[in-house]
Amino acid sequence: MGLIYFLLCLAAVPATISCLYLGLMTLLSWRAPAPQPASRSLRFDILVPAHNEAAVIERTVASLRQIDWPADRMRVVVIADNCADDTARLAAAAGATVIERRDDTLRGKGYALAHGIAHSAAGQWADAIAVVDADTVVSPNFLSAFAARIEQGAQALQANYGVLNPDDSWRTRIITIAYGAFHAVRGRARERLRVSCGLRGNGMGFTHALLRDHPFRSVSLTEDLEQGIVLGLEGIRVWYVDEAHADAELVASGSASVSQRQRWEGGRFAVIRIYTGRLLRAGLARPDRICMDLALDLLTLPIGYVALEIGALLVLALLAALVTPAAWAWVGWAVLMGIILGAHILRGWQLGPLGPRALLDLARAPFFVLWKLHALLRRRGEQGWVKTRRDGQ
């Protein structure tokens, strides 16, 4: 009997930690008032790291040039990194300043971004930078929302990272719901708690004053996640900017998105191994709520994996209930955690752009989780730019 309860506790601990954290995030996810900038004097360089993005770069530059901010106080800078197509030419024709970078050894978005930051700093013109992926459309209030937070003391910022093509397939609809939960729900709650919402790679912002003291040195496949943690360890939180959007294009088919998923999932697990212990030690020793929250965020696996944990606990509890009636309490606990997770998912759907049809797609979520696990196990450890093959290419 003792062995049964030990196995139940072992299965329940990770699922319980995740669900309690996600439940708190859900409860705190109402919208806060959006501040307005007192002036429009801040100067921004918008950096767009790009590798062979000729298919989408013109649309992205056009979106950035339509931002509601004085034209003489913003520049769009495309870093055409090791490109073998017309990315540089098309970006320049669309109105961007283009930096072409060639390096056969130091390849990847992190290196391209560090190069763009150094270029911006050397010019001593911009007060801050924003970072936008090459397949992204931003909201017109993108810079004004950043400026309002910078005036309030923010040094690092993260806009709401959404999906540009949510209705392309059942897969993009599921990911859009997950984005709503991961970015919008958690972002709003963490901003209310005055902790760091973390960096998501797309829609980031930094003041040059911050970058002078804390240079951008993260060059891993998840350079955004890693840089947000490094800042958190230094006591610097990333402010969440809910009303500003940076919406990126997702590939709709499974075959085209395998390499993308491999990089995201594999990179995140690598960061978990490296930084969770450091964050927990810093959070407990100081104590520091920014580091503790970042550790909890890392320990909370993606929603699909949390659902698998709950399912495993439920199966174990039902089997144990065949031996001892007391195990029905564990069944009830598993059901309660499933309800909490379901509420978190529904809140993510509510904060997104999808209609009721997307809820039907959640029935395919188990197949999506299995596909992610398969993609992760097939990961080959890419370290440089890996071009995501878009649908139709």
C-alpha positions as CSV (number, residue, x, y, z in Angstrom):
1,M,0.0,0.0,0.0
2,G,2.8,2.4,0.8
3,L,4.3,1.8,-2.7
4,I,1.0,2.8,-4.3
5,Y,0.8,6.1,-2.4
6,F,4.4,6.8,-3.2
7,L,3.8,6.3,-6.9
8,L,0.7,8.5,-6.7
9,C,2.6,11.3,-4.9
10,L,5.4,11.0,-7.5
11,A,2.9,11.5,-10.3
12,A,1.0,14.2,-8.5
13,V,3.8,16.6,-7.5
14,P,4.8,18.0,-11.0
15,A,1.1,18.2,-12.2
16,T,0.1,19.9,-8.9
17,I,2.9,22.5,-9.1
18,S,2.0,23.3,-12.7
19,C,-1.7,23.5,-12.2
20,L,-1.5,25.7,-9.1
21,Y,0.8,28.1,-10.9
22,L,-1.5,28.1,-14.0
23,G,-4.6,28.5,-11.9
24,L,-3.1,31.6,-10.2
25,M,-2.1,33.0,-13.7
26,T,-5.7,32.5,-14.9
27,L,-7.2,34.3,-11.9
28,L,-4.9,37.3,-12.4
29,S,-5.4,37.6,-16.2
30,W,-7.8,40.5,-16.4
31,R,-6.7,43.5,-18.5
32,A,-4.9,46.4,-16.9
33,P,-5.3,50.0,-18.1
34,A,-2.9,50.8,-20.9
35,P,-0.7,53.8,-20.2
36,Q,-0.1,56.5,-22.9
37,P,3.3,58.1,-23.5
38,A,3.7,61.6,-22.2
39,S,5.7,62.6,-25.2
40,R,6.8,61.1,-28.6
41,S,10.5,62.0,-28.4
42,L,12.1,58.6,-27.9
43,R,14.0,57.3,-30.8
44,F,13.8,53.6,-31.8
45,D,15.7,51.3,-34.0
46,I,13.5,48.3,-35.0
47,L,15.8,45.4,-35.7
48,V,14.7,42.6,-38.0
49,P,17.1,39.6,-38.0
50,A,16.4,37.8,-41.3
51,H,17.8,34.7,-43.0
52,N,16.5,33.9,-46.5
53,E,13.1,35.6,-45.8
54,A,12.5,37.0,-49.3
55,A,9.0,35.6,-49.3
56,V,7.8,37.7,-46.3
57,I,10.3,40.5,-45.7
58,E,8.4,43.2,-47.8
59,R,5.2,42.6,-45.8
60,T,7.1,42.9,-42.5
61,V,8.9,46.1,-43.5
62,A,5.6,47.6,-44.7
63,S,3.9,46.8,-41.4
64,L,6.8,48.4,-39.4
65,R,6.7,51.6,-41.6
66,Q,3.0,52.0,-40.8
67,I,3.6,52.2,-37.0
68,D,2.1,55.3,-35.4
69,W,5.3,57.0,-34.3
70,P,7.1,60.0,-35.8
71,A,9.0,58.9,-38.9
72,D,12.1,60.9,-37.9
73,R,12.2,59.0,-34.6
74,M,12.2,55.4,-35.8
75,R,14.3,53.4,-38.2
76,V,13.6,49.9,-39.6
77,V,16.9,48.0,-39.8
78,V,17.0,44.5,-41.4
79,I,20.0,42.3,-40.6
80,A,20.3,40.1,-43.7
81,D,22.3,37.3,-42.1
82,N,24.1,34.8,-44.4
83,C,21.3,35.2,-47.0
84,A,21.4,33.4,-50.3
85,D,18.2,35.0,-51.7
86,D,16.9,38.5,-52.4
87,T,16.1,39.4,-48.7
88,A,18.5,42.3,-48.6
89,R,17.4,43.8,-51.9
90,L,13.7,43.5,-51.2
91,A,14.0,44.9,-47.7
92,A,15.9,48.0,-49.0
93,A,13.3,48.5,-51.7
94,A,10.6,48.4,-49.1
95,G,12.3,51.2,-47.2
96,A,14.4,49.5,-44.6
97,T,18.1,50.1,-43.8
98,V,19.8,46.9,-44.6
99,I,22.9,45.4,-42.9
100,E,24.4,42.4,-44.7
101,R,26.3,40.0,-42.4
102,R,28.5,37.1,-43.6
103,D,30.0,34.6,-41.2
104,D,30.3,30.9,-41.9
105,T,31.1,30.0,-38.3
106,L,28.9,32.2,-36.0
107,R,25.5,31.6,-37.5
108,G,22.1,32.1,-35.9
109,K,19.5,34.6,-34.8
110,G,21.4,35.5,-31.6
111,Y,24.6,36.4,-33.6
112,A,22.5,38.4,-36.1
113,L,20.7,40.3,-33.3
114,A,23.9,41.0,-31.4
115,H,25.4,42.4,-34.7
116,G,22.3,44.7,-35.1
117,I,22.4,45.9,-31.6
118,A,26.1,46.8,-31.9
119,H,25.3,48.7,-35.1
120,S,22.5,50.6,-33.4
121,A,24.7,51.4,-30.4
122,A,27.6,52.6,-32.5
123,G,25.4,55.2,-34.2
124,Q,24.4,56.7,-30.8
125,W,21.1,57.8,-32.3
126,A,18.5,55.5,-30.8
127,D,17.3,55.5,-27.2
128,A,16.0,52.0,-27.5
129,I,15.6,49.1,-29.9
130,A,12.7,46.8,-30.7
131,V,13.1,43.3,-32.2
132,V,10.7,41.9,-34.7
133,D,10.9,38.6,-36.6
134,A,11.0,38.7,-40.4
135,D,7.6,37.1,-40.8
136,T,5.7,39.4,-38.5
137,V,3.0,42.1,-38.6
138,V,2.8,44.5,-35.7
139,S,0.1,46.7,-34.3
140,P,0.2,50.4,-35.1
141,N,0.6,51.2,-31.3
142,F,3.7,49.1,-31.1
143,L,6.2,51.8,-30.3
144,S,3.9,54.1,-28.4
145,A,3.1,51.3,-26.0
146,F,6.8,50.6,-25.5
147,A,7.5,54.4,-25.0
148,A,4.8,54.6,-22.3
149,R,6.5,51.8,-20.3
150,I,10.0,53.2,-20.8
151,E,8.8,56.5,-19.4
152,Q,7.6,54.6,-16.3
153,G,11.0,53.0,-15.8
154,A,10.9,49.9,-18.0
155,Q,14.3,48.7,-19.4
156,A,13.2,45.5,-21.1
157,L,9.8,44.8,-22.7
158,Q,7.8,42.1,-24.4
159,A,4.7,42.7,-26.6
160,N,1.9,40.3,-26.9
161,Y,3.2,37.6,-29.3
162,G,0.3,36.3,-31.4
163,V,-0.4,34.3,-34.6
164,L,-0.9,36.0,-37.9
165,N,-2.7,33.1,-39.6
166,P,-4.7,31.4,-36.9
167,D,-7.3,29.8,-39.1
168,D,-5.0,28.1,-41.6
169,S,-5.4,24.6,-40.1
170,W,-6.4,22.8,-36.9
171,R,-2.8,22.8,-35.9
172,T,-2.5,26.6,-36.1
173,R,-5.7,27.0,-34.2
174,I,-4.4,24.8,-31.4
175,I,-1.1,26.7,-31.3
176,T,-3.1,30.0,-31.2
177,I,-5.0,28.9,-28.1
178,A,-1.7,27.8,-26.5
179,Y,-0.2,31.2,-27.4
180,G,-3.1,32.9,-25.8
181,A,-2.5,31.0,-22.6
182,F,1.2,31.2,-22.6
183,H,1.6,34.8,-23.7
184,A,-1.6,36.7,-22.9
185,V,-2.8,34.9,-19.8
186,R,0.6,34.5,-18.1
187,G,1.9,37.8,-19.4
188,R,-1.0,39.8,-17.8
189,A,-0.8,37.9,-14.5
190,R,3.0,38.3,-14.2
191,E,2.7,42.0,-15.0
192,R,0.2,42.3,-12.2
193,L,2.6,40.5,-9.9
194,R,5.4,42.9,-11.0
195,V,7.6,39.9,-12.0
196,S,9.2,39.3,-15.3
197,C,7.1,38.0,-18.2
198,G,10.2,36.8,-19.9
199,L,11.4,37.3,-23.5
200,R,9.7,35.6,-26.4
201,G,12.1,36.5,-29.3
202,N,9.5,38.4,-31.3
203,G,8.2,41.8,-30.2
204,M,11.0,42.4,-27.7
205,G,12.3,45.8,-26.6
206,F,15.4,47.1,-24.8
207,T,16.7,50.5,-23.8
208,H,20.3,51.1,-24.9
209,A,21.1,52.1,-21.3
210,L,20.2,48.5,-20.3
211,L,22.2,47.0,-23.1
212,R,25.3,49.0,-22.2
213,D,25.2,47.5,-18.7
214,H,23.9,44.1,-19.7
215,P,25.0,43.3,-23.3
216,F,23.0,40.8,-25.3
217,R,25.2,37.7,-25.3
218,S,22.7,34.9,-25.7
219,V,23.3,33.0,-28.9
220,S,21.6,29.7,-28.3
221,L,18.6,28.4,-30.2
222,T,16.4,30.0,-27.6
223,E,18.3,33.2,-27.1
224,D,15.2,35.1,-26.1
225,L,14.3,32.8,-23.2
226,E,17.9,32.6,-22.0
227,Q,18.4,36.4,-22.2
228,G,15.2,37.0,-20.1
229,I,16.5,34.6,-17.5
230,V,19.9,36.2,-17.4
231,L,18.2,39.6,-16.8
232,G,16.1,38.1,-14.1
233,L,19.1,36.8,-12.3
234,E,20.4,40.4,-12.3
235,G,17.1,41.6,-10.8
236,I,15.7,43.1,-14.0
237,R,12.2,42.3,-15.0
238,V,10.7,42.2,-18.5
239,W,7.5,44.3,-18.6
240,Y,4.6,42.8,-20.5
241,V,3.0,45.1,-23.0
242,D,-0.5,43.7,-23.5
243,E,-2.0,46.1,-25.9
244,A,0.8,46.0,-28.5
245,H,0.9,43.0,-30.8
246,A,3.6,41.2,-32.8
247,D,1.9,38.5,-34.8
248,A,4.0,36.0,-36.6
249,E,3.1,33.5,-39.4
250,L,2.9,29.8,-38.5
251,V,3.3,27.0,-40.9
252,A,0.1,25.1,-41.1
253,S,1.3,21.6,-42.1
254,G,3.0,19.1,-39.8
255,S,5.9,18.3,-42.1
256,A,6.8,22.0,-42.6
257,S,6.8,22.8,-38.9
258,V,8.8,19.8,-37.6
259,S,12.2,21.6,-37.6
260,Q,10.6,24.7,-36.0
261,R,9.1,22.6,-33.2
262,Q,12.3,20.7,-32.7
263,R,14.2,23.9,-32.1
264,W,11.6,25.4,-29.8
265,E,11.0,22.4,-27.6
266,G,14.6,21.2,-27.6
267,G,16.0,24.6,-26.8
268,R,13.5,25.1,-23.9
269,F,14.5,21.8,-22.3
270,A,18.1,22.7,-22.5
271,V,17.4,26.0,-20.8
272,I,15.5,24.2,-18.1
273,R,18.5,22.0,-17.4
274,I,20.9,24.9,-17.2
275,Y,19.0,27.6,-15.3
276,T,16.3,26.1,-13.1
277,G,18.6,25.3,-10.2
278,R,20.3,28.7,-10.4
279,L,16.9,30.5,-10.4
280,L,15.7,28.5,-7.4
281,R,18.8,29.2,-5.4
282,A,18.7,32.9,-6.2
283,G,15.0,33.1,-5.5
284,L,15.4,31.4,-2.1
285,A,18.6,33.0,-1.0
286,R,17.8,36.7,-1.6
287,P,14.7,36.1,-1.5
288,D,13.7,37.2,-5.1
289,R,10.2,36.8,-6.5
290,I,11.4,37.5,-10.0
291,C,13.8,34.5,-9.9
292,M,11.2,32.3,-8.2
293,D,8.6,33.1,-10.8
294,L,11.0,32.4,-13.7
295,A,11.9,29.1,-12.1
296,L,8.2,28.2,-11.8
297,D,7.7,29.2,-15.4
298,L,10.5,26.8,-16.5
299,L,9.2,24.0,-14.3
300,T,5.7,24.4,-15.8
301,L,5.9,22.3,-18.9
302,P,3.8,23.1,-22.1
303,I,0.1,22.6,-21.6
304,G,0.0,19.4,-23.5
305,Y,2.6,17.8,-21.3
306,V,0.8,18.9,-18.2
307,A,-2.3,17.3,-19.5
308,L,-0.3,14.0,-20.0
309,E,0.8,14.3,-16.3
310,I,-2.7,14.7,-15.1
311,G,-3.9,11.8,-17.3
312,A,-1.1,9.6,-15.9
313,L,-2.1,10.5,-12.4
314,L,-5.8,9.8,-13.1
315,V,-5.0,6.3,-14.5
316,L,-2.8,5.4,-11.6
317,A,-5.4,6.7,-9.1
318,L,-8.2,4.6,-10.8
319,L,-6.0,1.5,-10.7
320,A,-5.2,2.2,-7.0
321,A,-8.9,2.6,-6.3
322,L,-9.4,-1.0,-7.3
323,V,-7.2,-1.9,-4.3
324,T,-8.2,0.7,-1.7
325,P,-11.2,3.0,-1.7
326,A,-9.1,5.7,-0.1
327,A,-7.5,6.2,-3.5
328,W,-10.7,7.8,-4.8
329,A,-9.4,11.0,-3.2
330,W,-6.6,11.0,-5.7
331,V,-9.0,10.5,-8.5
332,G,-10.8,13.6,-7.3
333,W,-7.6,15.5,-7.1
334,A,-6.7,14.6,-10.7
335,V,-10.1,15.7,-11.9
336,L,-9.8,19.0,-10.0
337,M,-6.4,19.7,-11.6
338,G,-7.9,18.9,-15.0
339,I,-10.6,21.5,-14.4
340,I,-8.0,24.1,-13.4
341,L,-6.0,23.3,-16.6
342,G,-9.2,23.4,-18.7
343,A,-10.0,26.9,-17.3
344,H,-6.5,28.1,-18.2
345,I,-6.9,26.8,-21.8
346,L,-10.4,28.3,-22.2
347,R,-9.0,31.7,-20.9
348,G,-6.3,31.4,-23.6
349,W,-8.9,30.8,-26.2
350,Q,-11.0,33.7,-24.9
351,L,-8.1,36.2,-25.2
352,G,-7.3,35.0,-28.7
353,P,-8.9,35.8,-32.1
354,L,-10.6,32.4,-32.7
355,G,-14.3,31.6,-32.6
356,P,-16.1,28.6,-31.2
357,R,-14.9,26.3,-34.0
358,A,-11.4,26.2,-32.4
359,L,-12.8,24.5,-29.3
360,L,-13.7,21.5,-31.4
361,D,-10.1,21.3,-32.6
362,L,-9.0,20.7,-29.0
363,A,-10.2,17.2,-29.4
364,R,-7.2,16.7,-31.6
365,A,-4.8,18.0,-28.9
366,P,-3.7,14.5,-27.8
367,F,-2.5,13.8,-31.4
368,F,-0.7,17.2,-31.4
369,V,1.1,16.4,-28.2
370,L,2.2,13.0,-29.6
371,W,3.4,14.7,-32.7
372,K,5.4,17.2,-30.6
373,L,7.0,14.4,-28.6
374,H,7.9,12.6,-31.9
375,A,9.5,15.7,-33.3
376,L,11.5,16.3,-30.1
377,L,12.8,12.8,-30.1
378,R,13.9,13.2,-33.7
379,R,15.8,16.4,-33.0
380,R,19.3,16.4,-34.4
381,G,20.8,19.4,-32.4
382,E,20.9,22.2,-35.0
383,Q,22.9,25.2,-33.8
384,G,22.7,27.7,-36.6
385,W,20.0,29.3,-38.8
386,V,17.6,26.6,-39.9
387,K,15.2,27.9,-42.5
388,T,11.6,27.0,-41.7
389,R,10.0,25.7,-44.9
390,R,6.8,27.6,-45.4
391,D,3.7,26.1,-46.9
392,G,3.9,26.2,-50.7
393,Q,7.7,26.4,-50.8
